Amino acid sequence: MEKGKLYLCATPIGNLDDITIRVLNTLKSVDLIAAEDTRHSIKLLNHFEIKKPMTSYHEYNKVEKAIELVDKMLDGANIALITDAGTPGISDPGEELVRRSLDAGVSVTSLPGACAGIVALTSSGQKTRRFCFEGFLPTDKKELEQVLNNLKEETRTIILHEAPHHLLRTLKLLYENLGNRSISICRELTKKFEEIEKTDIESAIKKYGEKEPKGEFVLVIEAKSFEEKIKEEQESWKETEISKHIEFYLNQGIDKKEAFKLVAKDRGISKRDVYSYYEENMK
């Protein structure tokens, strides 16, 4: 028997016109639709007059249900996976089903469509060439601390999701850990009251400390620049005496010429200055 296939179908994040013809045709043709919340998704299917069997697939049943769905596909069923909004597999349990499907030899195809993070990034006014998606910040304190430490040194534009009741807390955490960076606050993307505001974290804290946030938010945050990172590294080396800095490399078996070059680069000074110091103080 020929195996079925898993179709990851991107659904609108707000505006129903953002669904693709390919997704609509796929939802009409599959044997079963697995949805994060069937009560939510039935409204979308009814809007487009799609009548197909549905089953719930969410965070709390993702393992056992994934096993069941993979078995169905091995028996020949074609299954579409949809999330509440956007592209399945990003910050939702879809990744578990994708992994198990591929491990079982079931073909998986992703149908492009709406993705809140990309919509926010491209309209944010922040740098878009390099970016990282963090989703929602973790609730576990130790994990949160580690994530924030990593984001502090991140050189790619940062994308976060946030719910309105946690927005102010998250902005304060970002300010405490990243400093007063440029931030674009994207609210209710693709919906009637869509709002994109490019500001800074300190100003955003003041605004949302006085005004209750409403809607779903995506935060696009300026990264630490390479220049800033290099400057910080150079400043940290200045706490070490030049003689000890030179010895650090010489003790690794590096020849003098290369050691002088590395010390100069680390400290942001010329090789001539390093050589002069060596001649005057260490020779």
Helices and strands as residue ranges (DSSP letters): E 5-9, G 16-18, H 21-29, E 32-35, H 38-47, E 54-56, H 62-74, E 79-82, H 94-103, E 107-111, H 116-122, E 131-135, H 141-152, E 157-162, G 164-166, H 167-178, E 182-187, E 195-200, H 201-210, E 217-221, H 226-237, H 242-250, H 256-267, H 271-281
